[in-house]
Amino acid sequence: MANPSTRDSLQNAAQATKDQARSVMNDTKESVSSSLTQQKDSAASSLGSFASALRKAARDSGGGGEAPATRMAEWAADGLERVSSTLRSKDLNGMVREVESFARSQPVAFFFAAAAAGFLATRFLKAGSQPSPARSEGGLAGLQRDPGGYPRTGDKVGAAGTGTSGTGTSSSIPF
């Protein structure tokens, strides 16, 4: 059996470790929250700027306020400004609570909205990435075919396109 002073020392050390872990966790939460708030404010500003630019482009298009494209651009700009305003006015915790509430009340709609957001995010990230060498060459690297899938003119296929070299042996086809 451990003596009482050793037990007290271990309990004190365990408590100090717990306190330190809580402190690190709180600091991390505050740092992440601050970073997310900055990102939220930046997104709100960007959406507001984009809405203004879209509205200006719609007005300057020369089609007048009655053109369908102008009305659609105005409608989109209004929606973007509402989203921007909402992002600016709501705190992060309130937005999370609203999303959780929506997910509980409308799980199917939430699922499809999340899937659509994931799809759009993937497309956005792929559009911004550098093409790989295989993609930039139209598929498998080294595969030399015309758009119809046939060997290009001048490729060695054999006598009269039979797949043989005329001597009865197969020629090397580059694909």
N, C-alpha and C positions, 0 to 999 in steps of 0.2 A: 504494500500500500504506500502511495506517495505521501510525503509529508505535507502538511497544510501550506507551508510557504511555497513549495514547488507548484502545488495546485493553484494557489492564488496567482503566482507568476504566469502560469500558462493561461489562466482565465483572463488576466490583464492583457497578455500579448494577443490573445484571440480577439478581445474586445477592441484593442488598438487597430488590429488588422481590419476588422469589420468597419470601424469608423473611417479608416483610410480608404477602404473600398467604396464606402458611401460617398465620401468627399470626391473621389475621382469620378464616380458615376454622376454625381450632381454637376461637376465641372464639365464633363462630356456632354450631358444633356443641355446645359446652358450654351455651350459652344455650338452644338448642332442646331439648337433652336435659333441662335443668332444668325448662323449661316443660312438656314432655311428662310428666315425672315428677310434677309438681304436678297436672296434669290427670288422670293415672292415679290418684293418691291421692284426688283429689276424686271421681272416678267410683266408686272402691271405697267411699268413705264414703257416697256417695249410694245406691249399690246396697245397702249394709248397712242404711242407714236405711229404705229402701223395703221390704227384706225383713222388717225388724222390724215396720214398720207393717202389712204384709200379714199377718204372723203374728198380730199383735194383733187385726186386723179379723176374721180367721178364728176366733179364740178368742171374741171378743165377739159373734159373729153369732148366738149362741144356738142354732145348729143342732146343737151337740154335736160331738164329735170324729169321729163316724161319718158325718156328712153328706158326700155326694160333693163338694160345693163346698168344704167345709172341708178335706177331704183334698187336693183339688187346690190350694187356696191354700197349705196347709202344704208340699206338694211344690214349688210354685213358690218359696216363701220359702227352702226348703232349697237349691234350685238357685242362687238369687240370692246367698245367703250363701256358697256354695262359690266362685262367680265373684268375689265381693268379697274373699274370703280369698286367692284365687289372685292377684288384682291387687295386694293388699297385700304378699304375700310374694315375688313375682317382680320381678326388675329388668327394665328396658325391653329391654335387649339380649337377655336370655334369652327374653323373650316373642317378640321378632322372630325369633330362631333357631327357636323352636318353630313359629311360623306358617310360616316358610320350609320347615322340614322337613315339615310337614303338606302344604303346597302341592306339594312334590316327590313325596311318597308317594301322595297322593290328589288329583291335579289336577282331576278332574271334580267331586268333592265340594267342593274349594276354590272352583272356579269358581261353582258354584251357591250356596255360602255367601256369596261376595262379591257375587253378583248380588242375593241376598235382602237382604243388608245395605245395598246401594245403594238398592234399592227402598224398604226401611223408612226409610232416612235421607231419601230424597226425600219420602216421605209425611209424615214428621215435620216436615220443613222447610216443606212446603206447608201443613200444618195450623197452623203457627205464624205464617204470613204473613198480612198484611192482604189482604182480598179486593179485587180490582180493581173499578172501577165497572161494567165490563161483566159481570163474574161476579156481582156483587151484584144486578144487574137481571135475572139469569136468562139471560144469553147476550149477543147483540149489543145494544149500547146503542141505544135508540130503537126496538127491535123490539117492537111491542105486539101480542101474541097471547095467547089464552087457552091453557091447558095442552093442549087438543086440537089446536092449530096453526091454528085458525080465527080470523079477525078478531073482535075483541071486539064485543059488542053495542053499537050506536051508531056504529060506524065507518062511514064512507061507502063503500059498495060499489057502489051503483047501484040501479036499480029492481028490486025483488023479488030481490035477490041475484044478478043476472045479470052483474054486472061492468060494466054500462053505466049511464049516468045517465038513461036514458030518451029521450035526444035522439039516440041513435046514436053518441055519442062516449064514449070510455073515461073513467071518472072516475079521480081520483088515489087510489090505494090506498096507505095508509101503510106498507106493507111491500113 
